[in-house]
Amino acid sequence: MPGEIASTGSTAGSGATSTATSGTGLDTRPALRASHADRDRVVAALGVAAGDGRLTAEELDDRVEAALAARTLADLAHLTADLPPVTVSRTGVVAEGRDVLRIEQKFTKAERTGSWVLPRRLEIAAEWCNVTLDFTQAVLTHDTLEVDVDMQGGNLTLIVGPGMVVDPYGLVLEFAKVKGHQSPDPDLPARLRIELVGKKSFGRIAVRHPRRRLLGRSGAA
């Protein structure tokens, strides 16, 4: 069906790869070239896989880099050959995210960064570890994300971009605090509203924006 990325080593349509054979030997037809939309769809599909835990952050970075540099549809198909198929819209945005994504971690850090796909609801069950959620490049599937926190010790860091607001008022704090949170402007529409519920014991929750790169100073005043 249109917009579906197959998790096989070939792409839909005849002549999609340069390895097809005929009765007289190898097919000499050139491989079909990939468009910007084709690359965007694969990048979105990789984000889904990373959000599901099928790819590590390093694997995601490597495959996204390869997808953006891909020349043919066969090159793109290779990047999703070991992943289940997902449906992506023509704009490259994932049509549907998972209903619930659960993060369980103890003693070691947990991160969600890059182009991960936001679910409808996120559950965090963590003990004595730091959890970082970077929403700046996340694929938005809804305008509201409920984050159910069950976290003891460690810090929860939320990195937000323009038009993203954090509502911590459904959260019970026990020897913990929220830093960097600002009440949203009611006159400005929010791209994403992050609602925190549940309980946070010890440690802190930090809401911040991406760090700006420092520009090198020149000799001129």
N, C-alpha and C positions, 0 to 999 in steps of 0.2 A: 504494500500500500504506500501511497506517497508520503514522504517524510520519514519513513521507517528505516533505521539503520540496522542492517542485518549483521549478526555476529558470526558470519562465515568468512572464509578467505576470499570470496568473490563478491562483486556487486551486481545489483539487478540490471537487466538489460543486456542485449547481445553486444559483443565486442567490448565489454567493460574492462577486460584485462588483456594483457599481451601474451598470455600463456595458453590461450585456447588452441586446440589442435583441430586439424581437419584431416580428410582422407589422404591428403598429399603431404602432410607434415605440419610443422608449426604455422600458426596463423600469423601472417606478416602485417596485419592491420595494426595501426598504432593504438596504444592505450588511450582511453578517453581522458581528457584533461579535467581536473577538478576546478570547481568554481569557488568563489568566496563563500557562498551559501553552503556548499558541500563541506568546506572546512569548518565553518561555524557549527554545523550540525554535529560533526564528529567531536569537536571540543565540548559541546554541551553533553553528548553521550558519555564522554570520559569523565565529566563532572559528576554525572549520575553514578557511575561506577565507583568513583572515589568516595562519594557520599555514602554509598552502600558498604564501604570497607573493602571493595574488591581490588583497589589500587592504593598503594602507599603514596604519600605526598611526593616522593622523589619520582615514582613511576608516572604519576599524573603530570608533573612538570616536563618529564622527558617526552611523553606522548603528545602533550599539547604543543610543545615546540616542534615535534615532527609533523603534527597535523597542520600547523600554520605554514610549514615549509613544503608540504606535499604538493606534487605536481599532477598526479593522476588519481583516479578513483581507486585503482588497485592499491596505491600507497595508503590511502585512507582506510580501505577495508582491512588491511593488515593490522592497523592499530586497534581495531575492535573485534578481531577474529576470535579472541578468547573471552569475550564478554557477552552477556545476554543482550538481546535486542531491546532497544528502547524507542519510543516514538517521540520525535522532536518536531516542533512546528517549523514552518518555512522561514521564520525569522531567526531560527537557531535557538529559541528558548524552549526549554523542556515543557511539554504540554501538561504533564502531571508529575508531581513529586510524591514521595511516600507519605502516608498518613502519619506514621510515627517513626522517628529515628531515636534509638536509645544509645547513650554513651555510658559504658560502665568501666571505671578505672580505679585502681588502687596503687598508691605510692609512686607511680610514674605519670608523667604529664600526658595529656590528651589534647589534640589540636584538630580544628577543622578550618582549613584555609583554602585560598584559591577559588576556583569556580565550582564549589560544591553546591549541590541542589538542596534547597531548604524544604523540609517536610512541612506538613500542617502543624505538627506538634513534635517538640524535642524533649526527651527525657534524659536527665543527667543524674547518674548514681555514682558518686565519687567519694573516696576517702583519702584524705591526706595527700592530695596531689593537685597540681595546677591544671586548669582547663581553659583553653583559649578558643574562642569562637570569632573568626574574622568574617564579617558579613560584607566587606567592601566589594568583593568580586563574586559574591554568591549569586546563584541563579534563583530569582524570586519566583515562586509559584503561587503565593498568596500575599495579601497585604498585611496579614497579621500572623505572627508566630508565637505560639504559647510554649514557653520553656519551663518545664516542671523540674525544679531543682530539689535534689536530695543529696546534699553535699556537706561533709564534715571535714574541716581542716582544708588547707590549701586555698588558692585564690581562683576566682572565676573572672576572666577578662573578656569583655565584649568589645570588639573593634567595629565601629559603625561608620558608615559613609553619609553623604548628604541625603537629607530626607528620611533618615532612619531615627526612630525615637525608642527609648527604653522606658518601660513602665514597671518599676520594682515594687509597687504598692501591694501586690498580692503575695509578697514573700515574707515569711517569718524569719527574723534575724535573731540569732542567739550568739552573743559574744562575736558579732560580725558587723560589718558596715559596708555601705555602698559609697564609692568615690567616683567623682566625675559625672554624676548624673545631673541633668538639667531638665526642668519641667518643659515639656514641648510647647511651642507656640500654637495656640488653638486656631490661629488664622492661617497657618501654613499646613497644606496637606502633607501627609506622611506617605512615603513610598513603602515603608515597612514599619510596623509597630511590633515591638518585641515585648511581650508580657511575661514577667517573671512571677511564678507561683511556687509554692512548696516551702522548703526550709533550708537555710544556710547557717551552719554552726561553725564558729571560729573562722579566722581568715577574713577575706574581704571580696567584694565584687567591684571590679573597676570597669568603668565605661569610658572609652577613649576613642579618639580619631586616629587615623594612620599618621605615623611620624613623617614629617616633611623632611626631604633630603636637604642637607645643608649645602648651600652653594659656596664654592671656593671663592675666597676673597682675592681680588686683584690688587695690584699695587696702587691703583688710582683711588683717591679719596672719595 
